[in-house]
Amino acid sequence: ININAGIYQNAGANIVQQLAYTLAHANEYFNRISAINQPITIEVSVGTNYFFEIAKLRSLRLLFSTLAKEYNHNFDCHIIATPTKRNKTLYDYNVNMLRTTTECMSAILGGANAIANLPYDTLYHKDNEFGDRISRNQLLVLKHESYFDKVSNPADGAYYIENLTQQLAEKALELFKDIEKNGGLITQLIEGTIQRKISESAAKEQDS
């Protein structure tokens, strides 16, 4: 069972919306499938806001765990993180490399189970060996030269990140409850409410 939460980020949803919509998405599965006897995989897109993206992944795991307990689902979610496509530029591929590197760093520190890096030229080239090799090497540098694989939960206990995690989780839970009170994710998608709110957030982001 797979949830593609990356579509919300790439469409322009803010972090609270991404978390709430992903939780509502998971809730639809729990409501419609009597027994889920395997971990649910969640694909997440990671943006540029370094500390907030670390907190986003941590909040997601916390929220999922809280929801899963209500359905006696005893598996942790499996998070696969990918850098967002939303902030990549056609004009300077070196900037794309920098952005994907920091986004992968956020994913690692946030506790993603797996990371699929985005080639720097993915917006304007077809898949090619060079772009794929660079994207793999970025992760290898983080592992073998920056030692990002040596600590299992490096952000644990960091006051700022812990505080952000709690704030995002609380706000997302509030929005999730509002979605459920108004018919759930599928109903709001059919009505166009989710799309409208994401569009408003995307426009706000472009203006800032």
C-alpha positions as CSV (number, residue, x, y, z in Angstrom):
1,I,0.0,0.0,0.0
2,N,1.5,3.3,-1.1
3,I,0.7,6.9,-0.5
4,N,2.2,9.5,-2.9
5,A,2.4,12.5,-0.7
6,G,4.8,14.2,-3.0
7,I,2.0,15.4,-5.3
8,Y,0.9,17.8,-2.6
9,Q,4.3,19.4,-2.2
10,N,5.0,19.6,-5.9
11,A,1.6,21.2,-6.4
12,G,2.4,23.9,-3.9
13,A,0.8,22.8,-0.6
14,N,2.4,24.2,2.5
15,I,3.9,21.8,5.1
16,V,0.9,21.7,7.4
17,Q,-1.4,20.9,4.4
18,Q,1.0,18.2,3.2
19,L,1.0,16.5,6.6
20,A,-2.8,16.8,7.0
21,Y,-3.6,15.5,3.5
22,T,-1.2,12.6,3.8
23,L,-2.8,11.7,7.2
24,A,-6.3,11.9,5.6
25,H,-5.1,9.8,2.7
26,A,-3.9,7.1,5.2
27,N,-7.1,7.3,7.0
28,E,-9.0,6.5,3.8
29,Y,-7.0,3.3,3.5
30,F,-7.6,2.4,7.2
31,N,-11.4,3.0,6.8
32,R,-11.7,1.0,3.6
33,I,-9.4,-2.0,4.2
34,S,-10.4,-4.2,7.1
35,A,-6.9,-5.4,8.0
36,I,-3.6,-3.9,6.8
37,N,-0.9,-6.4,7.7
38,Q,2.1,-4.7,6.3
39,P,3.8,-1.3,6.6
40,I,2.3,1.5,4.5
41,T,4.8,3.2,2.2
42,I,4.6,7.0,2.0
43,E,6.5,8.9,-0.8
44,V,7.4,12.4,0.3
45,S,8.9,15.3,-1.5
46,V,11.4,17.4,0.4
47,G,11.6,21.1,-0.1
48,T,14.3,23.7,0.5
49,N,13.3,24.9,4.0
50,Y,16.0,22.9,5.7
51,F,14.9,22.7,9.4
52,F,11.2,22.7,8.6
53,E,11.6,19.7,6.2
54,I,13.5,17.8,8.9
55,A,10.6,18.5,11.3
56,K,8.0,17.6,8.6
57,L,9.3,14.1,8.3
58,R,9.5,13.7,12.0
59,S,5.9,15.0,12.4
60,L,4.7,12.7,9.7
61,R,6.0,9.7,11.5
62,L,4.5,10.9,14.8
63,L,1.1,11.6,13.2
64,F,1.0,8.3,11.4
65,S,1.8,6.4,14.5
66,T,-1.0,8.2,16.4
67,L,-3.5,7.4,13.7
68,A,-2.3,3.8,13.2
69,K,-2.8,3.0,16.9
70,E,-6.5,3.9,16.5
71,Y,-6.8,1.1,14.0
72,N,-4.6,-1.4,15.9
73,H,-2.1,-1.1,13.1
74,N,1.3,-2.0,14.6
75,F,3.6,-1.2,11.8
76,D,5.6,2.0,11.4
77,C,5.2,3.8,8.1
78,H,8.1,3.4,5.5
79,I,9.1,6.9,4.3
80,I,10.7,7.3,0.8
81,A,11.9,10.8,0.3
82,T,12.7,12.6,-3.0
83,P,13.8,16.2,-3.5
84,T,10.9,18.4,-4.8
85,K,10.6,19.4,-8.4
86,R,9.0,22.7,-7.5
87,N,12.1,24.8,-6.9
88,K,14.4,23.4,-9.6
89,T,15.6,25.8,-12.3
90,L,16.3,25.5,-16.0
91,Y,18.9,28.3,-15.9
92,D,21.6,27.0,-13.6
93,Y,22.0,23.3,-13.1
94,N,24.6,23.9,-10.3
95,V,21.9,25.4,-8.2
96,N,19.8,22.3,-8.7
97,M,22.7,20.2,-7.3
98,L,23.0,22.3,-4.3
99,R,19.3,22.2,-3.6
100,T,19.0,18.5,-4.0
101,T,21.9,17.9,-1.7
102,T,20.4,20.0,1.1
103,E,17.0,18.4,0.6
104,C,18.6,14.9,0.8
105,M,20.3,16.1,4.0
106,S,16.9,17.1,5.4
107,A,15.5,13.8,4.5
108,I,18.3,11.9,6.2
109,L,18.1,14.0,9.4
110,G,14.3,13.7,9.4
111,G,14.5,10.0,9.5
112,A,13.5,8.8,6.0
113,N,13.8,5.1,5.4
114,A,15.0,5.5,1.9
115,I,16.0,8.4,-0.4
116,A,15.7,8.6,-4.1
117,N,17.7,11.6,-5.3
118,L,16.6,13.7,-8.2
119,P,19.1,14.2,-11.1
120,Y,20.0,17.9,-11.5
121,D,18.8,17.9,-15.2
122,T,15.6,16.0,-14.6
123,L,13.4,19.0,-15.8
124,Y,15.0,19.4,-19.2
125,H,16.7,16.1,-20.1
126,K,15.5,12.6,-20.5
127,D,17.0,10.1,-18.1
128,N,20.7,9.9,-18.8
129,E,23.7,8.1,-17.3
130,F,25.6,11.2,-16.3
131,G,22.7,12.8,-14.4
132,D,21.9,9.6,-12.7
133,R,25.5,9.1,-11.7
134,I,25.8,12.6,-10.2
135,S,22.6,12.1,-8.2
136,R,23.9,8.8,-6.8
137,N,27.3,10.4,-6.0
138,Q,25.6,13.2,-4.0
139,L,24.2,10.6,-1.7
140,L,27.5,8.7,-1.5
141,V,29.3,11.9,-0.5
142,L,26.8,12.4,2.3
143,K,27.3,8.9,3.4
144,H,31.1,8.3,3.1
145,E,32.5,11.8,3.5
146,S,29.9,13.5,5.7
147,Y,29.1,10.3,7.7
148,F,25.4,10.9,7.7
149,D,24.8,7.2,8.2
150,K,26.6,6.9,11.5
151,V,23.8,8.2,13.8
152,S,20.3,6.7,13.7
153,N,18.4,9.8,15.0
154,P,20.8,12.8,14.9
155,A,18.0,15.4,15.4
156,D,16.7,13.8,18.5
157,G,16.7,16.2,21.5
158,A,17.5,19.3,19.4
159,Y,15.2,21.9,21.0
160,Y,14.4,23.9,17.8
161,I,13.6,20.8,15.7
162,E,11.7,19.1,18.5
163,N,9.6,22.3,18.9
164,L,9.0,22.6,15.2
165,T,8.0,19.0,15.0
166,Q,5.4,19.4,17.8
167,Q,4.0,22.7,16.3
168,L,3.6,21.2,12.8
169,A,2.0,18.0,14.2
170,E,-0.5,20.0,16.2
171,K,-1.5,22.2,13.3
172,A,-1.7,19.3,10.9
173,L,-3.8,17.3,13.3
174,E,-6.2,20.3,13.6
175,L,-6.5,20.5,9.8
176,F,-6.9,16.7,9.5
177,K,-9.8,16.8,12.0
178,D,-11.4,19.6,10.0
179,I,-11.1,17.5,6.8
180,E,-12.7,14.4,8.5
181,K,-15.5,16.6,9.9
182,N,-16.3,17.8,6.4
183,G,-16.5,14.3,4.8
184,G,-12.9,13.2,4.5
185,L,-10.2,13.5,1.8
186,I,-12.1,11.9,-1.1
187,T,-15.2,14.0,-0.6
188,Q,-13.1,17.2,-0.4
189,L,-11.2,16.2,-3.6
190,I,-14.5,15.6,-5.4
191,E,-15.8,19.0,-4.2
192,G,-12.5,20.7,-5.3
193,T,-11.8,22.0,-1.8
194,I,-8.3,20.5,-1.5
195,Q,-7.3,21.6,-5.0
196,R,-8.5,25.2,-4.2
197,K,-6.5,25.4,-0.9
198,I,-3.4,24.0,-2.5
199,S,-3.7,26.5,-5.4
200,E,-4.0,29.4,-2.9
201,S,-0.9,28.2,-1.0
202,A,1.0,27.9,-4.3
203,A,0.1,31.4,-5.4
204,K,1.1,32.7,-2.0
205,E,4.4,31.0,-2.3
206,Q,5.0,32.4,-5.8
207,D,4.2,35.9,-4.5
208,S,6.6,35.8,-1.6
